[in-house]
Amino acid sequence: MTTPVFEASCRTILPDGSMLTITATRRPRAGRADVKCSVPGAPAQAERMQQVVRLARHTEPRYDSRDQVVLSADRAFDQVTRDWELAAVLADRIVRGVFQAARPVVANGWSDAWHLGRIDGRALVNVPGGVLAGGPDALPHLGALTGQPDPGAATASARAWFPLHSGGDHDDLGWVDVSVRPLAGALDADDDAISVPDLDALRQGQVRTVLAGARHFDGRGQGQWKTTVRFGETGFSGDSYGLALVMADRIARGREFMARGRVIATGTSGAWHAGKVETVDALAPKCALILREAGPGDRILLPKAWETALPQGMREALRARGASLACVERIGII
């Protein structure tokens, strides 16, 4: 990694043919957020830019929390436009010295999986000479910038589901996805290397606490991983997703066997560091939701405290569908 500069800019071509400039500045973090973004009059786009940059950082083999990067667009742009995403990622990398550009960068590209380093495509049709264009026919992944292998090959991901219950007609199974990539050098503690770009600061801290505790129980899971956590639905409340989060993390890190279908789990803990799984509320509606949604190969994990109160015939009904159920009081012996 080279010595970072203090400011870097990348441009992108908007659908109307005009240029948008994204400027990144680096300064001591001093307890502030790692990434801050600004788009004039478009806070939702600024939030999306922050998510994109944080997800793309997952593909980097090293982690450095000492600096804050502030990215700003020089003007507002259409909210459906996404071709600026590659320019934001590159501005962030240049200002931190992760990527060096021989000349000013104009870049167009977007991705639905920045945490894998993948560049899915671009909206720009006629690409002018000198423009860095993303997509399978041009720049397919971030590793190609420096002649490196596809960073997605070094990333392991796993997903688990949990019941989203609010007492309404829209109750459903939500999912949590955990992606891990080995760090080049171990950290004293890896909770700061855990990114949860879709949640607010309070819930990011809750997710980090759960993972740090559950990895402590492993005895060998801390300080080794750069981790990105994504939720399919971010408007939920409560902490009953905890067991699903822990299971997705354990599967991604090779600490747990994969199910033939999905892992569907609910449970929380005040002592993840001891591997304990504790009860959550709403047993009856959550069990009804799981019974409705479970399919062949699914593995259902519920708190041990629920075992004697499960709906009559639930195990038999799940077994008839090819799903299995276990009520657990600890992780690691599932």
C-alpha positions as CSV (number, residue, x, y, z in Angstrom):
1,M,0.0,0.0,0.0
2,T,1.4,3.4,-1.0
3,T,1.3,6.6,1.0
4,P,-2.2,8.1,0.8
5,V,-2.9,11.5,-0.6
6,F,-5.2,13.9,1.3
7,E,-7.6,14.6,-1.6
8,A,-8.6,12.7,-4.8
9,S,-11.3,13.2,-7.4
10,C,-12.9,10.9,-9.9
11,R,-15.5,11.8,-12.5
12,T,-18.3,9.9,-14.1
13,I,-20.5,10.5,-17.1
14,L,-24.2,11.1,-16.3
15,P,-27.0,9.9,-18.7
16,D,-27.3,13.4,-20.1
17,G,-23.6,13.4,-21.1
18,S,-22.5,15.8,-18.4
19,M,-19.8,15.1,-15.9
20,L,-20.2,14.5,-12.2
21,T,-17.2,14.9,-9.9
22,I,-16.8,12.9,-6.7
23,T,-14.1,14.3,-4.4
24,A,-12.7,12.3,-1.5
25,T,-10.7,13.8,1.3
26,R,-8.9,12.0,4.1
27,R,-8.4,13.2,7.6
28,P,-7.7,11.6,11.1
29,R,-10.8,9.7,12.2
30,A,-10.8,11.0,15.8
31,G,-13.8,8.8,16.8
32,R,-15.9,9.8,13.7
33,A,-17.5,7.4,11.2
34,D,-15.1,5.7,8.8
35,V,-16.9,7.0,5.8
36,K,-19.0,10.2,5.4
37,C,-20.8,11.2,2.1
38,S,-22.5,14.2,0.8
39,V,-24.7,14.8,-2.3
40,P,-26.4,18.2,-2.5
41,G,-30.1,17.9,-1.8
42,A,-30.1,14.1,-2.0
43,P,-29.5,12.5,1.4
44,A,-30.7,9.1,0.1
45,Q,-28.0,9.1,-2.6
46,A,-25.4,10.1,0.0
47,E,-26.5,7.2,2.1
48,R,-26.2,4.8,-0.8
49,M,-22.7,6.2,-1.6
50,Q,-21.6,5.4,1.9
51,Q,-23.0,1.8,1.6
52,V,-21.2,1.3,-1.7
53,V,-17.9,2.4,-0.4
54,R,-18.1,0.4,2.7
55,L,-19.1,-2.7,0.8
56,A,-16.3,-2.4,-1.7
57,R,-13.7,-2.0,1.1
58,H,-14.6,-5.6,2.1
59,T,-12.5,-6.9,-0.8
60,E,-9.3,-5.2,0.5
61,P,-6.9,-7.6,2.3
62,R,-5.9,-5.0,4.9
63,Y,-7.9,-2.9,7.4
64,D,-6.9,0.5,8.8
65,S,-9.3,2.4,11.0
66,R,-7.2,5.5,11.7
67,D,-8.6,7.8,9.0
68,Q,-12.0,9.1,7.9
69,V,-12.8,9.5,4.3
70,V,-15.3,12.2,3.3
71,L,-16.8,11.8,-0.2
72,S,-18.8,14.6,-1.8
73,A,-20.5,15.0,-5.2
74,D,-20.3,18.4,-6.8
75,R,-24.0,18.5,-7.6
76,A,-27.2,16.5,-7.3
77,F,-28.1,13.8,-9.8
78,D,-31.0,11.5,-10.7
79,Q,-31.8,9.0,-8.0
80,V,-32.1,6.1,-10.4
81,T,-28.6,6.7,-11.8
82,R,-26.0,4.2,-10.5
83,D,-23.1,4.6,-12.9
84,W,-21.3,6.9,-10.4
85,E,-20.7,3.9,-8.0
86,L,-17.4,2.9,-9.6
87,A,-16.1,6.5,-9.4
88,A,-17.0,6.7,-5.7
89,V,-15.2,3.4,-5.0
90,L,-12.1,4.5,-6.9
91,A,-12.0,8.0,-5.3
92,D,-12.0,6.3,-1.9
93,R,-9.2,3.9,-2.9
94,I,-7.0,6.6,-4.4
95,V,-7.3,8.9,-1.4
96,R,-6.2,6.0,0.9
97,G,-3.4,4.8,-1.4
98,V,-5.0,1.5,-2.1
99,F,-5.1,2.3,-5.9
100,Q,-2.8,4.6,-7.8
101,A,-4.1,6.2,-11.0
102,A,-1.6,7.3,-13.7
103,R,-4.0,9.9,-15.0
104,P,-7.3,11.6,-14.0
105,V,-10.0,8.9,-13.7
106,V,-13.4,9.0,-15.4
107,A,-15.3,5.8,-14.5
108,N,-18.7,4.4,-15.1
109,G,-20.0,1.2,-13.5
110,W,-22.4,-0.3,-10.9
111,S,-22.7,-3.5,-8.9
112,D,-25.2,-5.4,-6.8
113,A,-22.3,-7.1,-5.0
114,W,-19.6,-4.6,-4.2
115,H,-18.6,-6.7,-1.2
116,L,-17.5,-9.4,-3.6
117,G,-15.6,-6.9,-5.7
118,R,-17.8,-7.6,-8.7
119,I,-18.7,-4.9,-11.2
120,D,-22.0,-6.0,-12.8
121,G,-22.2,-3.5,-15.7
122,R,-22.7,0.1,-16.7
123,A,-25.4,2.2,-18.1
124,L,-23.1,4.2,-20.4
125,V,-23.6,2.8,-23.9
126,N,-21.0,4.6,-26.1
127,V,-17.9,4.6,-24.0
128,P,-15.4,7.3,-24.9
129,G,-11.7,6.5,-25.1
130,G,-9.9,6.7,-21.7
131,V,-13.1,6.0,-19.7
132,L,-12.8,3.2,-17.2
133,A,-15.9,1.1,-17.9
134,G,-17.2,-1.5,-15.6
135,G,-18.9,-4.8,-16.7
136,P,-18.1,-8.3,-17.8
137,D,-16.9,-7.0,-21.2
138,A,-14.5,-4.4,-19.7
139,L,-13.6,-4.2,-16.0
140,P,-15.3,-7.2,-14.4
141,H,-14.0,-7.0,-10.9
142,L,-11.9,-4.7,-8.7
143,G,-8.9,-7.0,-8.7
144,A,-8.5,-6.4,-12.4
145,L,-7.5,-2.8,-11.6
146,T,-4.1,-4.0,-10.5
147,G,-3.8,-7.3,-12.3
148,Q,-5.0,-9.3,-9.2
149,P,-7.3,-12.3,-9.1
150,D,-11.1,-11.8,-8.6
151,P,-11.4,-10.8,-4.9
152,G,-14.7,-12.6,-4.7
153,A,-12.8,-15.9,-4.9
154,A,-11.3,-15.2,-1.5
155,T,-14.7,-14.3,0.1
156,A,-17.0,-16.8,1.7
157,S,-20.6,-15.9,2.2
158,A,-23.5,-17.6,4.0
159,R,-27.1,-16.6,4.6
160,A,-29.6,-17.5,7.3
161,W,-33.3,-16.6,7.7
162,F,-35.2,-15.5,10.8
163,P,-39.0,-14.8,11.4
164,L,-40.0,-11.2,11.0
165,H,-43.1,-10.9,13.2
166,S,-44.9,-7.6,13.8
167,G,-48.5,-9.0,14.2
168,G,-49.6,-8.0,10.7
169,D,-50.4,-9.7,7.4
170,H,-46.9,-9.0,6.1
171,D,-45.0,-11.2,8.5
172,D,-42.3,-13.1,6.6
173,L,-38.9,-14.6,6.8
174,G,-36.1,-12.1,6.7
175,W,-32.5,-12.9,5.9
176,V,-29.1,-12.0,7.1
177,D,-26.0,-12.5,4.9
178,V,-22.5,-12.6,6.3
179,S,-19.4,-12.4,4.0
180,V,-15.9,-12.9,5.4
181,R,-12.5,-12.4,3.9
182,P,-9.2,-13.3,5.6
183,L,-7.2,-10.3,6.8
184,A,-3.6,-10.0,5.8
185,G,-2.6,-9.3,9.4
186,A,-4.5,-10.2,12.5
187,L,-6.1,-7.5,14.7
188,D,-6.3,-7.5,18.5
189,A,-10.1,-7.6,18.1
190,D,-12.0,-7.7,14.9
191,D,-15.3,-6.0,15.8
192,D,-14.1,-2.8,14.1
193,A,-13.5,-4.8,10.9
194,I,-17.2,-5.7,10.8
195,S,-19.2,-3.5,8.4
196,V,-23.0,-3.4,8.6
197,P,-23.6,-0.7,5.9
198,D,-27.4,-1.0,5.8
199,L,-28.2,-0.3,9.5
200,D,-27.9,2.8,11.7
201,A,-25.0,3.3,14.1
202,L,-26.8,1.8,17.1
203,R,-27.8,-1.4,15.4
204,Q,-24.4,-1.7,13.8
205,G,-22.9,-1.7,17.3
206,Q,-25.4,-4.4,18.3
207,V,-24.4,-6.7,15.4
208,R,-20.7,-6.2,16.1
209,T,-21.3,-7.1,19.8
210,V,-23.1,-10.3,18.8
211,L,-20.4,-11.4,16.4
212,A,-17.5,-10.5,18.7
213,G,-19.1,-12.5,21.5
214,A,-19.9,-15.6,19.4
215,R,-16.4,-15.6,17.9
216,H,-14.9,-15.3,21.3
217,F,-16.7,-18.5,22.1
218,D,-14.9,-20.2,19.2
219,G,-11.5,-19.4,20.8
220,R,-10.0,-18.7,17.4
221,G,-12.4,-16.5,15.5
222,Q,-11.3,-13.0,16.5
223,G,-9.0,-10.7,14.7
224,Q,-8.8,-12.8,11.5
225,W,-11.6,-11.6,9.3
226,K,-12.9,-8.6,7.4
227,T,-16.7,-9.0,7.6
228,T,-19.7,-7.5,5.9
229,V,-23.2,-8.1,7.2
230,R,-26.3,-7.3,5.1
231,F,-30.0,-7.7,6.0
232,G,-32.7,-8.2,3.4
233,E,-35.1,-6.1,5.5
234,T,-33.7,-3.2,7.6
235,G,-36.9,-1.9,9.2
236,F,-37.2,-4.5,11.9
237,S,-36.8,-4.1,15.6
238,G,-35.6,-6.3,18.4
239,D,-32.7,-8.8,18.6
240,S,-34.3,-12.1,17.8
241,Y,-32.2,-12.2,14.6
242,G,-29.1,-13.0,16.8
243,L,-29.0,-16.8,16.3
244,A,-29.5,-16.5,12.6
245,L,-26.7,-13.9,12.4
246,V,-24.4,-16.2,14.4
247,M,-25.2,-19.2,12.3
248,A,-24.6,-17.4,9.0
249,D,-21.2,-16.2,10.4
250,R,-20.2,-19.7,11.6
251,I,-21.1,-21.2,8.2
252,A,-19.2,-18.6,6.3
253,R,-16.1,-19.2,8.5
254,G,-16.4,-23.0,8.1
255,R,-17.3,-23.5,11.7
256,E,-20.7,-25.1,11.0
257,F,-22.1,-27.5,8.4
258,M,-24.4,-26.1,5.7
259,A,-28.0,-27.3,5.5
260,R,-29.4,-28.8,2.4
261,G,-31.9,-26.0,2.3
262,R,-32.0,-22.9,4.4
263,V,-31.0,-22.3,8.0
264,I,-34.0,-20.7,9.7
265,A,-33.3,-19.6,13.3
266,T,-34.5,-17.3,16.0
267,G,-32.9,-16.7,19.4
268,T,-30.9,-14.1,21.3
269,S,-28.3,-14.2,24.1
270,G,-26.9,-12.1,26.9
271,A,-23.8,-14.3,26.8
272,W,-22.8,-15.2,23.3
273,H,-19.2,-15.4,24.5
274,A,-20.3,-18.5,26.5
275,G,-22.2,-19.9,23.5
276,K,-25.6,-19.6,25.2
277,V,-28.8,-19.3,23.2
278,E,-31.7,-17.7,25.1
279,T,-35.4,-17.3,24.4
280,V,-37.2,-14.6,22.5
281,D,-40.8,-13.5,22.5
282,A,-43.7,-14.4,20.2
283,L,-43.3,-18.2,20.2
284,A,-46.7,-19.0,18.7
285,P,-46.8,-16.6,15.8
286,K,-43.2,-17.2,14.9
287,C,-43.7,-21.0,14.9
288,A,-46.8,-20.6,12.7
289,L,-44.8,-18.4,10.3
290,I,-42.0,-21.0,10.2
291,L,-44.4,-23.8,9.6
292,R,-46.0,-21.9,6.7
293,E,-42.6,-21.1,5.0
294,A,-40.4,-24.1,5.7
295,G,-39.5,-26.4,2.8
296,P,-37.4,-29.5,1.9
297,G,-33.9,-29.4,3.4
298,D,-34.5,-26.5,5.7
299,R,-33.0,-26.7,9.2
300,I,-35.0,-24.9,11.9
301,L,-33.2,-23.8,15.1
302,L,-35.2,-22.5,18.0
303,P,-34.3,-21.7,21.7
304,K,-34.2,-24.7,24.0
305,A,-36.6,-22.9,26.3
306,W,-39.3,-23.2,23.6
307,E,-39.1,-27.0,23.4
308,T,-42.0,-27.9,25.8
309,A,-44.3,-25.2,24.4
310,L,-44.0,-25.9,20.7
311,P,-47.3,-26.2,18.8
312,Q,-48.6,-29.7,18.8
313,G,-47.6,-31.6,15.7
314,M,-45.0,-29.1,14.6
315,R,-42.1,-31.5,14.4
316,E,-44.1,-34.0,12.5
317,A,-45.4,-31.4,10.0
318,L,-41.8,-30.2,9.4
319,R,-40.5,-33.7,9.0
320,A,-43.3,-34.4,6.4
321,R,-42.0,-31.5,4.4
322,G,-38.4,-32.7,4.6
323,A,-37.3,-30.1,7.1
324,S,-35.7,-30.7,10.5
325,L,-36.0,-28.9,13.8
326,A,-33.7,-28.6,16.8
327,C,-34.1,-26.7,20.0
328,V,-30.7,-25.6,21.2
329,E,-29.2,-24.0,24.3
330,R,-25.7,-23.5,22.9
331,I,-24.0,-22.9,19.6
332,G,-21.2,-25.2,18.5
333,I,-23.0,-28.4,19.2
334,I,-25.9,-28.1,16.8
